[in-house]
């Protein structure tokens, strides 16, 4: 038990140290240029990844990993519109190989059939080589869903990690570049947990969780408040939030 707790602590420390230091003043930006993938195009491709994740019954960790790989490529190089979906499909293929143990025996042709794309095996393998080279084979990053799962273990899974509502909210967030680019993954994760937990009758659970975890994860309470407010706007709309 103690070894398991130490292992989780080590993972958490590693994630906190390596997460990008983002803020509303220093957001993560996509490259600009003619026919280069925009924020709107990025969000569209991520929605496609999330949709496929549900259709193929993939774990949220797989979907999150695919989106992280996709986003790191978009910020590292100037990806043209016409290649965006191929990069997204290849990112999902890499994440499936990395995390879906039950699919180890499935070949690339079968995966492409499941994804319902028209790319050839050669095209995906060529794109995979480019992605792996650009990322130097570093394929697992500090991400919102990884922080959420770690945080839920810290507080005793008061929100079931496999709940449908939690997955829906995480997907909504992952499809919103404007928020992902302005806040650290740990801040977004705790904000999301707080907002979802506040859906109880009096909202006290969300407040208690936020107070407990802000210190553990070194999160500024004012930043958490601003981020939580943005998530409420995303999930419920500004007018609904006020009612």
C-alpha positions as CSV (number, residue, x, y, z in Angstrom):
1,X,0.0,0.0,0.0
2,X,2.8,2.4,0.9
3,X,4.7,1.5,-2.3
4,X,1.5,2.3,-4.3
5,X,1.1,5.7,-2.6
6,X,4.8,6.5,-3.2
7,X,4.4,5.5,-6.9
8,X,1.4,7.8,-7.2
9,X,3.3,10.6,-5.5
10,X,6.2,10.2,-7.9
11,X,3.9,10.4,-10.9
12,X,2.2,13.5,-9.5
13,X,5.5,15.2,-8.8
14,X,6.7,14.4,-12.3
15,X,3.5,15.8,-13.9
16,X,3.6,18.9,-11.8
17,X,7.2,19.6,-12.7
18,X,6.8,19.0,-16.4
19,X,3.4,20.7,-17.1
20,X,3.6,23.9,-19.2
21,X,3.5,27.1,-17.2
22,X,0.5,28.6,-18.9
23,X,-1.7,31.6,-17.9
24,X,-4.2,34.0,-19.5
25,X,-1.2,36.4,-19.9
26,X,1.1,33.8,-21.5
27,X,-1.1,31.4,-23.4
28,X,0.1,28.6,-25.7
29,X,-0.2,29.7,-29.3
30,X,-0.6,27.8,-32.5
31,X,1.6,28.8,-35.5
32,X,0.1,31.3,-37.9
33,X,0.3,31.3,-41.6
34,X,-1.7,30.7,-44.8
35,X,-3.6,27.4,-44.8
36,X,-2.1,26.5,-41.3
37,X,-4.4,24.8,-38.8
38,X,-6.4,27.3,-36.8
39,X,-7.9,26.9,-33.3
40,X,-11.3,26.2,-34.8
41,X,-9.9,23.5,-37.0
42,X,-8.0,22.0,-34.1
43,X,-11.2,21.9,-32.0
44,X,-13.0,20.2,-34.9
45,X,-10.4,17.5,-35.2
46,X,-10.4,16.9,-31.4
47,X,-14.2,16.5,-31.5
48,X,-13.7,13.8,-34.2
49,X,-11.2,12.0,-31.9
50,X,-13.6,12.1,-29.0
51,X,-16.4,10.8,-31.2
52,X,-14.3,7.9,-32.4
53,X,-13.2,7.2,-28.8
54,X,-16.8,6.6,-27.8
55,X,-17.6,4.6,-31.0
56,X,-14.6,2.3,-30.5
57,X,-15.1,2.1,-26.7
58,X,-11.6,3.5,-26.0
59,X,-10.5,4.6,-22.6
60,X,-10.5,8.3,-21.8
61,X,-6.8,8.0,-21.1
62,X,-6.3,6.8,-24.7
63,X,-8.4,9.7,-26.1
64,X,-6.5,12.2,-23.9
65,X,-3.2,10.8,-25.0
66,X,-4.1,11.1,-28.6
67,X,-5.2,14.7,-28.2
68,X,-2.0,15.6,-26.3
69,X,0.1,14.1,-29.1
70,X,-2.0,16.0,-31.7
71,X,-1.7,19.3,-29.8
72,X,2.0,19.0,-29.3
73,X,2.5,18.5,-33.0
74,X,0.3,21.5,-33.8
75,X,2.3,23.7,-31.6
76,X,5.7,22.3,-32.6
77,X,5.3,22.6,-36.4
78,X,3.1,24.5,-38.9
79,X,0.5,21.8,-39.9
80,X,-1.4,22.6,-43.1
81,X,-5.2,22.2,-43.1
82,X,-5.1,19.3,-45.6
83,X,-2.9,17.3,-43.2
84,X,-4.8,18.0,-40.0
85,X,-7.0,14.9,-40.1
86,X,-4.1,12.6,-41.0
87,X,-2.2,13.9,-38.0
88,X,-5.2,13.4,-35.8
89,X,-5.8,9.9,-37.1
90,X,-2.2,9.0,-36.6
91,X,-2.1,10.5,-33.1
92,X,-5.1,8.3,-32.2
93,X,-3.4,5.2,-33.7
94,X,-0.3,5.9,-31.7
95,X,-2.3,6.3,-28.5
96,X,-4.2,3.1,-29.2
97,X,-0.9,1.2,-29.5
98,X,0.4,2.8,-26.4
99,X,-2.5,2.3,-24.0
100,X,-5.2,-0.1,-25.4
101,X,-3.8,-3.5,-24.2
102,X,-6.9,-5.3,-25.5
103,X,-6.1,-4.1,-29.1
104,X,-2.5,-5.3,-29.2
105,X,-3.3,-8.0,-31.8
106,X,-5.1,-5.6,-34.1
107,X,-3.2,-4.5,-37.2
108,X,-3.0,-1.0,-38.6
109,X,-5.4,-1.9,-41.5
110,X,-8.0,-3.0,-39.0
111,X,-7.5,0.3,-37.0
112,X,-7.9,2.3,-40.2
113,X,-11.1,0.5,-41.0
114,X,-12.4,1.3,-37.5
115,X,-11.5,4.9,-37.9
116,X,-13.2,5.0,-41.3
117,X,-10.5,7.0,-43.0
118,X,-9.2,6.8,-46.5
119,X,-5.5,7.0,-45.7
120,X,-3.2,4.1,-46.7
121,X,-1.1,2.1,-44.3
122,X,1.9,3.8,-45.9
123,X,0.6,7.3,-45.3
124,X,-0.1,6.6,-41.6
125,X,3.3,4.9,-41.1
126,X,5.0,7.9,-42.8
127,X,3.1,10.3,-40.6
128,X,3.8,8.2,-37.5
129,X,7.5,8.5,-38.2
130,X,7.3,12.3,-38.6
131,X,5.3,12.6,-35.3
132,X,7.7,10.3,-33.3
133,X,10.7,12.3,-34.7
134,X,9.2,15.7,-33.8
135,X,8.3,14.5,-30.3
136,X,11.5,12.6,-29.8
137,X,9.4,9.6,-28.8
138,X,8.0,11.4,-25.8
139,X,4.4,10.4,-26.0
140,X,2.8,10.9,-22.6
141,X,2.4,14.4,-21.3
142,X,0.9,16.2,-18.3
143,X,-2.7,16.4,-19.4
144,X,-6.1,17.3,-17.8
145,X,-7.4,13.8,-17.7
146,X,-4.2,12.4,-16.1
147,X,-4.4,15.0,-13.3
148,X,-8.1,14.4,-12.8
149,X,-7.6,10.7,-12.3
150,X,-4.8,11.3,-9.8
151,X,-6.8,13.9,-7.9
152,X,-9.8,11.6,-7.6
153,X,-7.6,9.0,-6.0
154,X,-6.4,11.6,-3.5
155,X,-10.0,12.4,-2.5
156,X,-11.3,8.9,-2.4
157,X,-13.2,8.9,-5.8
158,X,-16.1,11.0,-4.5
159,X,-16.8,11.4,-8.3
160,X,-16.7,8.0,-10.0
161,X,-13.7,8.1,-12.5
162,X,-15.7,6.2,-15.0
163,X,-18.9,8.2,-14.7
164,X,-20.5,9.3,-18.0
165,X,-21.0,12.8,-16.8
166,X,-17.3,13.2,-15.9
167,X,-16.2,11.9,-19.3
168,X,-18.7,14.3,-21.1
169,X,-17.3,17.3,-19.2
170,X,-13.7,16.3,-19.9
171,X,-14.4,15.9,-23.6
172,X,-16.1,19.3,-23.7
173,X,-13.0,20.8,-22.1
174,X,-10.6,19.0,-24.4
175,X,-12.5,20.3,-27.4
176,X,-11.9,23.9,-26.3
177,X,-8.4,25.2,-27.3
178,X,-9.1,28.7,-25.8
179,X,-9.2,27.2,-22.3
180,X,-6.6,24.5,-22.7
181,X,-4.1,27.1,-24.0
182,X,-4.6,29.5,-21.1
183,X,-4.4,27.4,-17.9
184,X,-2.1,24.7,-16.6
185,X,-3.5,21.1,-16.9
186,X,-3.5,20.8,-13.1
187,X,-5.6,24.0,-12.7
188,X,-8.1,22.9,-15.3
189,X,-8.3,19.4,-13.7
190,X,-9.1,20.8,-10.2
191,X,-11.4,23.4,-11.6
192,X,-13.4,20.7,-13.5
193,X,-13.6,18.5,-10.4
194,X,-14.8,21.4,-8.3
195,X,-17.4,22.4,-10.9
196,X,-18.7,18.9,-11.4
197,X,-18.8,18.2,-7.6
198,X,-20.7,21.5,-7.1
199,X,-23.6,19.9,-9.0
200,X,-24.7,18.4,-5.7
201,X,-27.6,20.0,-3.8
202,X,-25.7,22.8,-2.0
203,X,-22.4,22.9,-3.8
204,X,-20.5,22.5,-0.6
205,X,-18.6,19.4,-1.8
206,X,-16.9,21.3,-4.6
207,X,-15.8,24.0,-2.2
208,X,-14.4,21.5,0.2
209,X,-12.5,19.6,-2.5
210,X,-11.0,22.8,-3.9
211,X,-9.9,24.0,-0.5
212,X,-8.3,20.6,0.2
213,X,-6.5,20.2,-3.1
214,X,-5.3,23.7,-3.9
215,X,-2.5,23.4,-1.3
216,X,-1.6,19.8,-2.4
217,X,-1.2,20.8,-6.0
218,X,0.2,24.3,-5.5
219,X,-2.7,26.0,-7.2
220,X,-3.4,29.7,-6.7
221,X,-7.0,30.1,-5.4
222,X,-7.7,33.2,-7.5
223,X,-6.5,31.4,-10.7
224,X,-8.7,28.4,-9.7
225,X,-11.7,30.7,-9.2
226,X,-11.2,32.3,-12.6
227,X,-10.7,29.0,-14.3
228,X,-13.8,27.4,-12.6
229,X,-15.9,30.4,-13.7
230,X,-14.8,29.8,-17.3
231,X,-15.6,26.1,-17.1
232,X,-19.1,26.9,-15.7
233,X,-19.6,29.2,-18.7
234,X,-18.5,26.4,-21.0
235,X,-20.7,23.7,-19.4
236,X,-23.8,25.7,-18.6
237,X,-23.6,29.0,-20.4
238,X,-23.2,32.4,-18.7
239,X,-26.9,33.0,-18.3
240,X,-27.7,29.5,-16.8
241,X,-24.8,29.9,-14.3
242,X,-26.4,33.1,-12.9
243,X,-29.7,31.4,-12.3
